[in-house]
Amino acid sequence: MTALRLTFGIDPGLTGAIVTLLDGVAGPLIDMPTRRVDGWGEIDARALAIFIREQRAAHPGAYVSACIEKVGAMPGDGGTSAFRFGETSGGIRSTLDVLGVPYTRAIPAVWKRQFALIGKDKDAARQLAIQRFPEAAHMLTRKKDNGRADALLIALYGEQRLASGVAA
């Protein structure tokens, strides 16, 4: 069945994920595709683009958008770490731009507050995602699946913003 709306939720870290919501229901997801370049891990933009294109091709005519977590350097991050994290986020945004996928950014404190996750551990997001998306529970069985859970909740946040007329 072809969806009318595809929303990609993206947790942009190298251990993050990208998930597709199909008319608000959890669909295909992948852990953030990475590759090694000169001994460093970085986003595999080609694999990311292929995933997005495949989802779009499976649902011709659907409205496609994305919501990506707006990340920044954390206190205590070294310069190299902060630069590499920013580079990853920029690569994801560039991939979306090249593919013509409009996106909004979700400030962590804002989307987490909306889902009552402020001050809770990472597993709370995974438990909430299982509750909200029972069809995705099999993809969220491990504690380290918190990146997948965050991506699902970021996608949901993006859809809710779009529905309220806030997102572009």
LUMSEFI-73714 format. One record per atom (N, C-alpha, C): residue in one letter; atom name; x, y, z. Coordinates in steps of 0.02 Angstrom, whole numbers, plus 32768, in hexadecimal, padded with zeros to 4 digits. Layout:
N
REC, a, CA, X, Y, Z
...
//
This chain:
168
REC, m, N, 802A, 7FC5, 8000
REC, m, CA, 8000, 8000, 8000
REC, m, C, 802C, 803E, 8000
REC, t, N, 801B, 806D, 7FD9
REC, t, CA, 8042, 80AA, 7FD4
REC, t, C, 802D, 80DC, 8009
REC, a, N, 805F, 80F7, 802B
REC, a, CA, 8052, 8129, 805F
REC, a, C, 8046, 816D, 803F
REC, l, N, 8021, 8197, 8061
REC, l, CA, 8016, 81DC, 804A
REC, l, C, 804C, 820B, 8065
REC, r, N, 806B, 81F6, 809D
REC, r, CA, 809B, 8221, 80BF
REC, r, C, 80D5, 81F7, 80D9
REC, l, N, 8111, 820B, 80C7
REC, l, CA, 814E, 81EC, 80E1
REC, l, C, 8172, 8220, 810B
REC, t, N, 8181, 820E, 8148
REC, t, CA, 81A7, 823B, 8173
REC, t, C, 81E4, 8215, 818C
REC, f, N, 821E, 8231, 817D
REC, f, CA, 825C, 8213, 8195
REC, f, C, 826F, 8235, 81D7
REC, g, N, 827D, 820D, 8209
REC, g, CA, 8297, 8226, 8248
REC, g, C, 82E0, 8213, 824C
REC, i, N, 830A, 8243, 825E
REC, i, CA, 8352, 8236, 825C
REC, i, C, 8374, 8249, 829D
REC, d, N, 8393, 8217, 82BD
REC, d, CA, 83C0, 8221, 82F5
REC, d, C, 8405, 8222, 82D5
REC, p, N, 8425, 825D, 82D2
REC, p, CA, 845F, 8266, 82A6
REC, p, C, 84A3, 824C, 82BD
REC, g, N, 84A8, 822E, 82F5
REC, g, CA, 84E9, 8215, 830A
REC, g, C, 84FF, 81D9, 82E1
REC, l, N, 8540, 81C9, 82E4
REC, l, CA, 8558, 818E, 82C0
REC, l, C, 8538, 814E, 82DC
REC, t, N, 851F, 8150, 8318
REC, t, CA, 84FB, 8117, 8334
REC, t, C, 84AF, 8124, 8333
REC, g, N, 849B, 8156, 830D
REC, g, CA, 8454, 8167, 8307
REC, g, C, 8431, 813B, 82D5
REC, a, N, 83F9, 8153, 82BC
REC, a, CA, 83D0, 812C, 828D
REC, a, C, 83A6, 815C, 8264
REC, i, N, 8389, 8140, 822F
REC, i, CA, 8357, 8163, 8207
REC, i, C, 831C, 8134, 81FF
REC, v, N, 82E1, 814E, 820D
REC, v, CA, 82A4, 8126, 820C
REC, v, C, 8272, 8148, 81DE
REC, t, N, 8247, 8120, 81C1
REC, t, CA, 8212, 813A, 8196
REC, t, C, 81CF, 812F, 81B8
REC, l, N, 81A9, 8164, 81BF
REC, l, CA, 8163, 815C, 81D3
REC, l, C, 8139, 815F, 8194
REC, l, N, 810E, 812E, 818C
REC, l, CA, 80E1, 8129, 8152
REC, l, C, 809B, 8139, 816B
REC, d, N, 8083, 8174, 815B
REC, d, CA, 8043, 818B, 8175
REC, d, C, 803F, 8183, 81C1
REC, g, N, 8076, 8192, 81E3
REC, g, CA, 8078, 8190, 822C
REC, g, C, 8087, 814D, 824B
REC, v, N, 8092, 811A, 8222
REC, v, CA, 80A1, 80D7, 823B
REC, v, C, 80EA, 80C9, 822D
REC, a, N, 810C, 80AA, 825E
REC, a, CA, 8153, 809B, 8256
REC, a, C, 815D, 806D, 821A
REC, g, N, 818B, 8081, 81EF
REC, g, CA, 819C, 805A, 81B4
REC, g, C, 81E6, 8047, 81B6
REC, p, N, 8204, 8041, 817C
REC, p, CA, 824A, 802C, 8178
REC, p, C, 8278, 805D, 819D
REC, l, N, 82AC, 803F, 81BB
REC, l, CA, 82DF, 8068, 81DB
REC, l, C, 8322, 8048, 81D0
REC, i, N, 8355, 8071, 81D5
REC, i, CA, 839A, 8059, 81D3
REC, i, C, 83C2, 807D, 8209
REC, d, N, 83F2, 8059, 8224
REC, d, CA, 8422, 807B, 824E
REC, d, C, 844B, 80A9, 8221
REC, m, N, 8464, 80DF, 823E
REC, m, CA, 8487, 810F, 8214
REC, m, C, 84BE, 80EC, 81EC
REC, p, N, 84BA, 80F1, 81AA
REC, p, CA, 84EE, 80D0, 8182
REC, p, C, 8530, 80F6, 8188
REC, t, N, 8565, 80D1, 8195
REC, t, CA, 85A7, 80F0, 819D
REC, t, C, 85DA, 80CB, 8172
REC, r, N, 8612, 80EB, 816B
REC, r, CA, 864B, 80CD, 8148
REC, r, C, 868A, 80E6, 816A
REC, r, N, 86C1, 80C4, 815C
REC, r, CA, 8702, 80D7, 8178
REC, r, C, 8729, 80FD, 8142
REC, v, N, 8741, 8137, 8155
REC, v, CA, 876B, 815F, 8128
REC, v, C, 87A8, 8175, 8150
REC, d, N, 87E2, 8160, 8139
REC, d, CA, 8820, 8171, 815C
REC, d, C, 881E, 815F, 81A6
REC, g, N, 87FF, 8127, 81B6
REC, g, CA, 87FC, 8110, 81FB
REC, g, C, 87C5, 8130, 8225
REC, w, N, 879D, 815C, 8208
REC, w, CA, 8768, 817E, 822D
REC, w, C, 8724, 8167, 8213
REC, g, N, 86F5, 8160, 823F
REC, g, CA, 86B0, 8152, 822A
REC, g, C, 868E, 8192, 8214
REC, e, N, 8668, 818D, 81DE
REC, e, CA, 8641, 81C6, 81C8
REC, e, C, 8601, 81AC, 81A6
REC, i, N, 85D2, 81D9, 819D
REC, i, CA, 8593, 81C7, 817E
REC, i, C, 859F, 81B0, 8136
REC, d, N, 857B, 817D, 8122
REC, d, CA, 857C, 8166, 80DD
REC, d, C, 8541, 8186, 80BA
REC, a, N, 854C, 81C2, 809F
REC, a, CA, 8516, 81E9, 8080
REC, a, C, 84F6, 81C4, 8046
REC, r, N, 851E, 819D, 8021
REC, r, CA, 8502, 8178, 7FE8
REC, r, C, 84CF, 8144, 8001
REC, a, N, 84E0, 811F, 8035
REC, a, CA, 84B2, 80ED, 8050
REC, a, C, 8473, 810F, 806D
REC, l, N, 847C, 8148, 808C
REC, l, CA, 8443, 816E, 80A6
REC, l, C, 8415, 8183, 806D
REC, a, N, 8433, 819D, 8038
REC, a, CA, 840B, 81B2, 7FFD
REC, a, C, 83E6, 8177, 7FDE
REC, i, N, 8407, 813F, 7FD9
REC, i, CA, 83E6, 8104, 7FBC
REC, i, C, 83AA, 80F0, 7FE6
REC, f, N, 83B1, 80F0, 8028
REC, f, CA, 8379, 80DE, 8054
REC, f, C, 833F, 810E, 8049
REC, i, N, 834C, 814E, 8048
REC, i, CA, 8317, 8180, 803F
REC, i, C, 82F6, 8178, 7FFB
REC, r, N, 831E, 816F, 7FC7
REC, r, CA, 8303, 8166, 7F83
REC, r, C, 82D7, 8128, 7F7F
REC, e, N, 82EC, 80F1, 7F9F
REC, e, CA, 82C4, 80B3, 7F9E
REC, e, C, 8280, 80BE, 7FBF
REC, q, N, 8280, 80E1, 7FF7
REC, q, CA, 8240, 80ED, 8019
REC, q, C, 8213, 811A, 7FEF
REC, r, N, 8231, 814C, 7FD0
REC, r, CA, 820A, 8179, 7FA6
REC, r, C, 81EE, 8154, 7F69
REC, a, N, 8217, 8129, 7F4B
REC, a, CA, 8201, 8104, 7F10
REC, a, C, 81C9, 80D2, 7F21
REC, a, N, 81C9, 80B8, 7F5D
REC, a, CA, 8196, 8089, 7F72
REC, a, C, 8152, 80AA, 7F7E
REC, h, N, 8153, 80ED, 7F83
REC, h, CA, 8116, 8112, 7F91
REC, h, C, 8111, 814F, 7F63
REC, p, N, 8109, 8143, 7F22
REC, p, CA, 8107, 817B, 7EF2
REC, p, C, 80CD, 81AA, 7F02
REC, g, N, 80DB, 81EA, 7EFE
REC, g, CA, 80A8, 821D, 7F0A
REC, g, C, 809F, 8230, 7F53
REC, a, N, 80C0, 820D, 7F80
REC, a, CA, 80B9, 821D, 7FC7
REC, a, C, 80DE, 825E, 7FD7
REC, y, N, 80C4, 8283, 8008
REC, y, CA, 80E7, 82BE, 8020
REC, y, C, 8121, 82A5, 804B
REC, v, N, 815C, 82BD, 803D
REC, v, CA, 8198, 82A7, 8060
REC, v, C, 81B7, 82E1, 8087
REC, s, N, 81C7, 82D5, 80C6
REC, s, CA, 81EA, 8306, 80EE
REC, s, C, 8216, 82E2, 8121
REC, a, N, 823F, 8308, 8143
REC, a, CA, 826B, 82EB, 8175
REC, a, C, 8270, 8319, 81B1
REC, c, N, 827F, 82FC, 81E9
REC, c, CA, 828D, 8322, 8225
REC, c, C, 82CE, 8306, 8241
REC, i, N, 82FF, 8332, 824A
REC, i, CA, 8341, 831E, 8262
REC, i, C, 834E, 8341, 82A4
REC, e, N, 836B, 831C, 82D2
REC, e, CA, 837B, 833A, 8312
REC, e, C, 83B0, 8370, 8307
REC, k, N, 83A5, 83AA, 8323
REC, k, CA, 83D4, 83E2, 831F
REC, k, C, 8409, 83D8, 8355
REC, v, N, 8444, 83C8, 833F
REC, v, CA, 8479, 83B7, 836E
REC, v, C, 84AD, 83EE, 8372
REC, g, N, 84D1, 83EE, 83A9
REC, g, CA, 8507, 841D, 83B3
REC, g, C, 853B, 83FD, 83E0
REC, a, N, 8571, 841F, 83E8
REC, a, CA, 85A7, 8406, 8413
REC, a, C, 858F, 8405, 845B
REC, m, N, 85A3, 83D3, 847F
REC, m, CA, 8593, 83CD, 84C6
REC, m, C, 85CD, 83E8, 84EF
REC, p, N, 85BE, 8405, 8529
REC, p, CA, 85F5, 841B, 8554
REC, p, C, 8623, 83E0, 8563
REC, g, N, 8663, 83EC, 855D
REC, g, CA, 8693, 83B7, 8569
REC, g, C, 86A8, 8392, 852A
REC, d, N, 8683, 839C, 84F3
REC, d, CA, 8698, 837D, 84B4
REC, d, C, 86D9, 839F, 849E
REC, g, N, 8706, 8378, 8487
REC, g, CA, 8743, 8395, 846A
REC, g, C, 8734, 83B3, 8426
REC, g, N, 8760, 83DC, 840D
REC, g, CA, 8756, 83FC, 83CD
REC, g, C, 874D, 83CB, 8394
REC, t, N, 8774, 8396, 8394
REC, t, CA, 876F, 8363, 835F
REC, t, C, 872C, 8340, 8362
REC, s, N, 8716, 832D, 839D
REC, s, CA, 86D7, 830B, 83A5
REC, s, C, 869D, 8337, 838E
REC, a, N, 869D, 8376, 83A3
REC, a, CA, 8668, 83A4, 8390
REC, a, C, 8667, 83AF, 8345
REC, f, N, 86A2, 83B6, 8327
REC, f, CA, 86A7, 83C0, 82DF
REC, f, C, 868B, 8384, 82BA
REC, r, N, 869F, 8348, 82CF
REC, r, CA, 8688, 830B, 82AD
REC, r, C, 863D, 8302, 82B3
REC, f, N, 8620, 8313, 82ED
REC, f, CA, 85D8, 830D, 82F5
REC, f, C, 85B4, 833E, 82C8
REC, g, N, 85CE, 837B, 82C4
REC, g, CA, 85B1, 83AD, 8297
REC, g, C, 85B7, 8399, 824E
REC, e, N, 85EF, 837A, 823E
REC, e, CA, 85FA, 8363, 81F9
REC, e, C, 85C6, 832D, 81E7
REC, t, N, 85B8, 8300, 8216
REC, t, CA, 8586, 82CC, 820B
REC, t, C, 8541, 82EB, 81FF
REC, s, N, 852E, 8319, 822A
REC, s, CA, 84ED, 8339, 8224
REC, s, C, 84E8, 835F, 81E2
REC, g, N, 851D, 8381, 81CF
REC, g, CA, 851E, 83A6, 8190
REC, g, C, 8518, 8378, 8154
REC, g, N, 8537, 833E, 8158
REC, g, CA, 8532, 830D, 8121
REC, g, C, 84EB, 82F4, 8118
REC, i, N, 84C9, 82EA, 814F
REC, i, CA, 8483, 82D3, 814C
REC, i, C, 8458, 830A, 812D
REC, r, N, 845F, 8347, 8145
REC, r, CA, 8437, 837F, 812A
REC, r, C, 8446, 838A, 80E0
REC, s, N, 8484, 8383, 80CC
REC, s, CA, 8496, 838B, 8085
REC, s, C, 8475, 8355, 805B
REC, t, N, 8474, 8318, 8075
REC, t, CA, 8454, 82E0, 8051
REC, t, C, 840A, 82EF, 8047
REC, l, N, 83E9, 8307, 807B
REC, l, CA, 83A2, 8319, 8075
REC, l, C, 8399, 8351, 8042
REC, d, N, 83C4, 8383, 8044
REC, d, CA, 83C0, 83BB, 8014
REC, d, C, 83C7, 83A3, 7FCC
REC, v, N, 83F9, 8379, 7FC0
REC, v, CA, 8405, 8360, 7F7C
REC, v, C, 83C9, 8337, 7F63
REC, l, N, 83AA, 8311, 7F90
REC, l, CA, 8370, 82E9, 7F7D
REC, l, C, 832F, 8311, 7F7A
REC, g, N, 8332, 8350, 7F8E
REC, g, CA, 82F6, 837A, 7F8D
REC, g, C, 82C4, 836A, 7FC3
REC, v, N, 82DC, 834F, 7FFB
REC, v, CA, 82B0, 833E, 8033
REC, v, C, 82AF, 8378, 8064
REC, p, N, 8276, 8399, 806B
REC, p, CA, 8273, 83D0, 809D
REC, p, C, 8279, 83B4, 80E3
REC, y, N, 829B, 83D9, 810E
REC, y, CA, 82A4, 83C1, 8152
REC, y, C, 829E, 83F9, 8184
REC, t, N, 828C, 83E5, 81C0
REC, t, CA, 828D, 8412, 81F9
REC, t, C, 82BE, 83F4, 822B
REC, r, N, 82D1, 841D, 825B
REC, r, CA, 82FE, 8406, 828F
REC, r, C, 82DA, 8404, 82D2
REC, a, N, 82E9, 83D0, 82F8
REC, a, CA, 82CA, 83C8, 8339
REC, a, C, 82FF, 83D5, 836F
REC, i, N, 82F5, 8409, 8396
REC, i, CA, 8322, 8418, 83CD
REC, i, C, 8317, 83E2, 8402
REC, p, N, 834D, 83C1, 8418
REC, p, CA, 8344, 8389, 8447
REC, p, C, 8319, 8399, 8484
REC, a, N, 8325, 83D1, 84A5
REC, a, CA, 82FF, 83E2, 84E1
REC, a, C, 82B5, 83EC, 84D1
REC, v, N, 82A6, 8404, 8494
REC, v, CA, 8260, 8411, 8482
REC, v, C, 823B, 83D0, 8472
REC, w, N, 8258, 83A6, 8447
REC, w, CA, 8233, 8368, 8436
REC, w, C, 8230, 8339, 8472
REC, k, N, 8264, 8339, 849A
REC, k, CA, 8263, 830D, 84D6
REC, k, C, 8231, 8326, 8509
REC, r, N, 822A, 8367, 8510
REC, r, CA, 81F8, 8383, 853E
REC, r, C, 81B1, 8371, 8526
REC, q, N, 81A6, 8373, 84E4
REC, q, CA, 8164, 8362, 84CA
REC, q, C, 8151, 831A, 84DC
REC, f, N, 8182, 82EE, 84E1
REC, f, CA, 8174, 82A8, 84F1
REC, f, C, 8185, 8297, 853A
REC, a, N, 818D, 82CA, 8564
REC, a, CA, 819A, 82C2, 85AB
REC, a, C, 81D8, 8297, 85B9
REC, l, N, 820D, 82A4, 8593
REC, l, CA, 824B, 827E, 859B
REC, l, C, 8283, 82A5, 85BC
REC, i, N, 8278, 82E4, 85CC
REC, i, CA, 82AB, 830D, 85EB
REC, i, C, 82BD, 82EE, 862F
REC, g, N, 82FD, 82E5, 863B
REC, g, CA, 8315, 82CA, 867B
REC, g, C, 8311, 827F, 8680
REC, k, N, 82FB, 825E, 864B
REC, k, CA, 82F7, 8214, 864D
REC, k, C, 8331, 81F6, 8627
REC, d, N, 8340, 81B8, 8636
REC, d, CA, 8377, 8197, 8614
REC, d, C, 8364, 8185, 85CC
REC, k, N, 8397, 8171, 85A6
REC, k, CA, 838D, 8163, 855F
REC, k, C, 835B, 812B, 8553
REC, d, N, 8356, 80FC, 8581
REC, d, CA, 8328, 80C4, 8577
REC, d, C, 82DF, 80DA, 857B
REC, a, N, 82D1, 8113, 859B
REC, a, CA, 828C, 812B, 859F
REC, a, C, 8271, 813A, 8559
REC, a, N, 829B, 8155, 852D
REC, a, CA, 8285, 8162, 84E8
REC, a, C, 8277, 8121, 84C4
REC, r, N, 82A0, 80EE, 84D0
REC, r, CA, 8295, 80AD, 84AF
REC, r, C, 8253, 808F, 84C7
REC, q, N, 8245, 8093, 8508
REC, q, CA, 8207, 8078, 8523
REC, q, C, 81CA, 809F, 8507
REC, l, N, 81D0, 80E0, 8502
REC, l, CA, 819A, 8108, 84E6
REC, l, C, 818E, 80F8, 849D
REC, a, N, 81C4, 80EF, 8477
REC, a, CA, 81BD, 80DE, 8430
REC, a, C, 819B, 809A, 8427
REC, i, N, 81AA, 806B, 8452
REC, i, CA, 818A, 8028, 844F
REC, i, C, 813F, 8030, 845E
REC, q, N, 812F, 805A, 848E
REC, q, CA, 80E9, 8065, 84A0
REC, q, C, 80C4, 8088, 8468
REC, r, N, 80E2, 80BA, 844A
REC, r, CA, 80C1, 80E2, 8416
REC, r, C, 80C0, 80BE, 83D2
REC, f, N, 80F4, 8096, 83C5
REC, f, CA, 80FB, 8073, 8385
REC, f, C, 8103, 8027, 8391
REC, p, N, 80D0, 8005, 83A8
REC, p, CA, 80D7, 7FBE, 83B7
REC, p, C, 80ED, 7F95, 837A
REC, e, N, 80DD, 7FAC, 833F
REC, e, CA, 80F2, 7F89, 8302
REC, e, C, 813E, 7F8A, 82F9
REC, a, N, 8160, 7FB6, 831D
REC, a, CA, 81A9, 7FBC, 8318
REC, a, C, 81CD, 7F9C, 8354
REC, a, N, 81A7, 7F7F, 8381
REC, a, CA, 81C5, 7F63, 83BF
REC, a, C, 81FE, 7F32, 83B0
REC, h, N, 81F7, 7F0B, 837B
REC, h, CA, 822A, 7EDA, 836A
REC, h, C, 826C, 7EFA, 8355
REC, m, N, 826A, 7F3B, 8343
REC, m, CA, 82A7, 7F5F, 832F
REC, m, C, 82C4, 7F86, 836A
REC, l, N, 82A5, 7F81, 83A4
REC, l, CA, 82B9, 7FA8, 83DE
REC, l, C, 82C5, 7F7B, 841B
REC, t, N, 82DC, 7F3F, 8410
REC, t, CA, 82E2, 7F0E, 8447
REC, t, C, 831F, 7F19, 8472
REC, r, N, 8354, 7F39, 8457
REC, r, CA, 8392, 7F41, 847D
REC, r, C, 8396, 7F88, 849B
REC, k, N, 83B6, 7F8E, 84D4
REC, k, CA, 83BF, 7FD1, 84F1
REC, k, C, 83E5, 7FFE, 84C2
REC, k, N, 8412, 7FE2, 849A
REC, k, CA, 8439, 800D, 846B
REC, k, C, 8410, 8022, 842F
REC, d, N, 83D0, 8010, 842C
REC, d, CA, 83A4, 8027, 83F6
REC, d, C, 8387, 806C, 8405
REC, n, N, 83A5, 808F, 8434
REC, n, CA, 838B, 80D1, 8446
REC, n, C, 838F, 8102, 840C
REC, g, N, 83C0, 80FB, 83DE
REC, g, CA, 83C3, 8126, 83A3
REC, g, C, 8387, 811B, 8375
REC, r, N, 8372, 80DD, 836F
REC, r, CA, 8337, 80CD, 8347
REC, r, C, 82F9, 80EC, 8368
REC, a, N, 82F5, 80E5, 83AA
REC, a, CA, 82BB, 8101, 83CE
REC, a, C, 82BA, 814D, 83C7
REC, d, N, 82F4, 816D, 83CE
REC, d, CA, 82F6, 81B6, 83C6
REC, d, C, 82E0, 81C9, 8380
REC, a, N, 82F6, 81A4, 834D
REC, a, CA, 82E2, 81B4, 8308
REC, a, C, 8297, 81AF, 82FF
REC, l, N, 8278, 817C, 831D
REC, l, CA, 822F, 8174, 8319
REC, l, C, 820C, 81B0, 833A
REC, l, N, 8223, 81C3, 8375
REC, l, CA, 8203, 81FA, 8398
REC, l, C, 8210, 823D, 8376
REC, i, N, 824A, 8245, 8358
REC, i, CA, 8259, 8282, 8332
REC, i, C, 822B, 8286, 82F5
REC, a, N, 821F, 824D, 82D4
REC, a, CA, 81F1, 824C, 829A
REC, a, C, 81AB, 825F, 82B1
REC, l, N, 8195, 8243, 82E9
REC, l, CA, 8153, 8253, 8303
REC, l, C, 814E, 829D, 8315
REC, y, N, 8182, 82B7, 8334
REC, y, CA, 8183, 82FF, 8344
REC, y, C, 817D, 8328, 8304
REC, g, N, 81A2, 8315, 82D0
REC, g, CA, 819F, 8338, 8290
REC, g, C, 8159, 8335, 8271
REC, e, N, 8139, 82FC, 8275
REC, e, CA, 80F5, 82F5, 825A
REC, e, C, 80C4, 8321, 8281
REC, q, N, 80CB, 8322, 82C2
REC, q, CA, 809F, 834B, 82EA
REC, q, C, 80A7, 8395, 82DB
REC, r, N, 80E6, 83AA, 82D1
REC, r, CA, 80F2, 83F0, 82BE
REC, r, C, 80D3, 8400, 827A
REC, l, N, 80DC, 83D2, 824B
REC, l, CA, 80C0, 83DB, 8208
REC, l, C, 8074, 83E0, 820C
REC, a, N, 8055, 83B4, 8233
REC, a, CA, 800C, 83B4, 823A
REC, a, C, 7FF2, 83F5, 8259
REC, s, N, 801B, 8413, 8284
REC, s, CA, 8006, 8452, 82A4
REC, s, C, 8018, 848F, 827B
REC, g, N, 8038, 8483, 8241
REC, g, CA, 8049, 84BA, 8215
REC, g, C, 8089, 84DE, 8226
REC, v, N, 80B1, 84C2, 8254
REC, v, CA, 80F0, 84E2, 826A
REC, v, C, 8128, 84D1, 823A
REC, a, N, 812B, 8493, 8221
REC, a, CA, 8163, 847C, 81F7
REC, a, C, 815A, 8494, 81B0
REC, a, N, 8192, 849A, 818E
REC, a, CA, 8190, 84AF, 8147
REC, a, C, 8180, 8474, 811B
//
